[in-house]
Amino acid sequence: MGIKKIKNIILGLVIFALAFASPKMYATNIFQPVRVGIGNQNWSTFNYQKITLFGTSDVQIYEKNTSKLITSVPADTNIVISLKDEAFTIEVGEETFTTPETLTLECPNGFLGVDGLKRKGRQALYRTSFEIVKKPNTTNLFYLVNVLDLQDYLKGVVPNEMPVSFGIEALKAQAVAARNYVLSPRTRLVKEYDVVDSVASQVYFGANTEDNLSNRAVEETEGIIALYNWNLILAQYSSTAGGYTESFSNAFSDPANKKFPSNSKPYLVAKADMLTQPPLVTEEQVRDFYMNKPDSYDVRSPYYRWQKEWTKEELQTVLSKTLVSQSKTGFVFPKLMKAEDFGELVSIKPISRGESGKLIDVEIKTTKGTFDVQKELVIRRVFQKNNISLPSANVVFDFLNDEETGETKVIAYGGGFGHGVGMSQYGAGFMGKELKMPYDKILKHYYTGISLTTIPVIVSSYQTQQKVTQKVYLEHKTANLIIDNKFNLSKINLIVNGRETSIPLTQGISNFRAPIKIDISYLVKKGENVITFCYPLDEGSMKAARLYIETVNPNADKFGF
């Protein structure tokens, strides 16, 4: 085999590996479809045997695979779809149609709805299209899948994941985090859709819950994702961190092998809101922090500080039940199999805490044994009050004797709501609305060392990679082109807002450690930009480059980053 052929094979394998390591990561974002599994009213199921749909305007029903038009249905007309013996039956008034094919319903001039399905107390309405897809390996069950563009999907997510009252900058930060979530590679339990519309993914309530301000936040962050070392970050967020975020490894276990603490993520590290806050190293420091209200970005959250109280007997009853149920998680040692084997509560002792003071290992001692409980979510679910888990695991416990009643009380003093990793939504709201911080500052506070960029793409001589077009909204007329040019292209061709240009790559040869950074502020504009990356065909077929656009805030120094 000749040397040239070997080089071509190697280049092809490298491009293939880069391009398909994460299919969505290296796609254009001009139109990026998202497939959302729609649940029933309380999300108890995503499977249907029969469903009634309608459109606010005329609806066309097609066979997806053949594009054959089955029928056109007038606005506000019920469309009853059922599945039996591997064939769909479509009932529209007196007419009936049958087909074994996957169905597509489109309402180009309006919205699609599910009869009786409400979100936020309103009739749920959806953009673009529905697909009716058979559930594999079952009889007469199907999924309802809303297929729509990424931007439209986010418009149905952002106002349902964050109060619109938090303001435009916090909403923009939420939009970027939500965009990262849906674009990040994941193992899908169901291949027919990417995400579901519940808290199991992100809360997506459709078009009828959109808001003008959150729509603006989605539009003014179009094309922007949070990147770390060429990879989309896992943009974790929770309601309230309590003034100190926690490192990823101290809150989550590895889903593959249940290792806890899990492997770290360098952009999800513990950080106090206030630089003057000393590390929470000792138990005394933790108690002082969570039994008081120091200044923090999320200080206005109703869950910034909280208390829960039990009598000793009440907590014994709770623990005897919750330790049995939580033993199934694999994070209670030893497992408690029967409530009657719990005994009487003797003490609660912190064994290990995260950097934020979050409990990650706690000892519960009883007259019949000692139980070690690990992982913040398991700990929260063990210490329930009125069948509700603790708001967070940022908690300290006190045993107090009531002199009047002679009862022993157990009081939990805590702070925050949720896992406390990544962005604090209440903190983002305060930073944006009260401190007038831009969304990029908010994101870079909560996600250490990130860049705000477009999705990295590959350009090469492969036909599908010769031209890649992206849209990106820039807050400022400033941006960099970042190129991983390990195959040493001599130039890269761009079309920016209709203007063609060729940029020489003579500023130094890139390698695995040092991508090339080129200021392209002279090419872009403030607002929406359409950028096409073009492979220079005169470079031949043995080269390729990986690249993205990095947003730049010229006022960065004002905010200390």
Phi, psi and omega in degrees: 000133183288157181299320180298319180294321178297317179298319179298319179296315180298314179299317180299318180294320180295314180297318180299316181296318179294317186287330187247004175299326177213097187308317183288330186296327185251030179258159172293152176250020173296313171221114180239103182288142173240135180252116186246121173285124183263124180271172177283191189303318181250015178060026178285343177206153172243013180252141180228147168254332182207143181207149178244121183243167176202170175231150176280351172220185182303139180245133173255134180247125183238158160280123187299312188286331182257349185061017179286130177283121179276311179194162173245134188240132179295162179302148174058032176250131180292136177240107183263121183240131177223163181232127177209135179053042174069012179233137175278139171248129181244118180248122178230102185061236180272353184266146178227136179230148177228147177197147175273355188276154170302139183257146171237129176245129180234144177227079191301330185250016181197210182235156175261147180223161174249121183302125177084353181272122180241146173228130185057033178077007181241157174302125180287130178231148188225145180277158164072275186203159169248146165242138175253108191240129178298139175280123183299148173060028175225170178248122171063030174240143179219164176257150169254117186240123174271118180253119183206168180291149181308314182299317179292323176300314182296329178295334176269356180258308192304312181288351178259348175260340181215136176301134179298334180296346179290344174100166190295320184290320176295321179295324176295317177300318178296322180298318179294316179298318180291324177295317177301317183301310187285335180273342183293139178300141179209157172277116183271128177290332179233118185285346183284345175214160184276316184218169172250173186266013184248185178295348175296336173239258170231150181287113180237113184249007174085189191289333185283357177246007179293157180224145184301320183288317179290328173299318177298320179298320178294316182293323184272009169234017185305133177081357186260131176230166176263126188237142172223118178053048176073001181244142173298136180280157168278100190274072179295145173209157177215171184298306189214121180278339181085018178097354183205112179282161184248154175290144182307315186297335182272357182242333186237146174265162176287122183295339183280315186235005179064019176300131178214134351302153183273182176293146184281160171237120190298341180265353177245078182240153182299140180205131174280144177297318183263127181296337181280351182285119179288158177302146180269082187267317185260162177296326178295320179294320179296315181297318180296321183292314186269352174262004176228180183235073176293158178299134177204165182293327182258028184296339182272359176291140175296345178255013180303315172224143183210165176225146171230144184224138176227155160284158180302319181294320179298314181293324176303314180297317179299309184296324181297333179269314185290326178295329176293311182292320182281346175299335180292342181284339183089010181242020173241125185231125346287168177294144173259116186270328183225138183301325183290348178272006182284315183086204179257141181291131179252310183201161173234120187232123174294130176260319182211142177231155173282182183292336177275000186089003181294131176293125174239354177203121182225141180258127175248112183259133178231176178288348181247359180164179179235129183244131178257121182245127183240159174082132190299319182292321178295317178299316179299320182283340177285316183268076181269152173230121183055041178066018179243132181294160174302145178302325178205176176260013171280084193212146171234152184242144173232138170258120183235139177265126177274113185294329182286314185262342183078002180280152171263127178254147174245123182242131175256124175253124184215178179211141176097165178219118182106189185285339175076016180257135179080217186286132169271120183294317176296323176297317178298320179297317179293316182298317183284316188274317185269321183264356178059034178276140177287161186297329180293325176295318179300311182296320182285341172289315187273337180239102190292130171076016183276165168240150175256117194215176165277170178292130176302140180230162175252134168243136180203184179282349176302139187304319182283352182243008181289326177223129177229124183250137177228152168253140176213135177263123181252126178294330183229159179277055182214135179195155174243148169262122180252126185232127169266100192248048186295341178265008169060055167297145178274344180199166172225137180260138180230149166239111184246111181053042177087355182259122181273140178208155176237128184249118176293141178254065185248012183275009181132146181279129181282158171217189184298335185260341189225085173296158177277136176243124183234126177288118179244026181300331181289347182261333188263173177228162173289131183108207185283131177237140174248119187235128176247122175270126185240128176286130178285104187297336179288356175279351181089189187255011185248022181227164177195165177211150175248136188203162175203168175260130178256128176285149182229130175258110182292347179261020186303320184297331179300329184253007172080034173211000000 
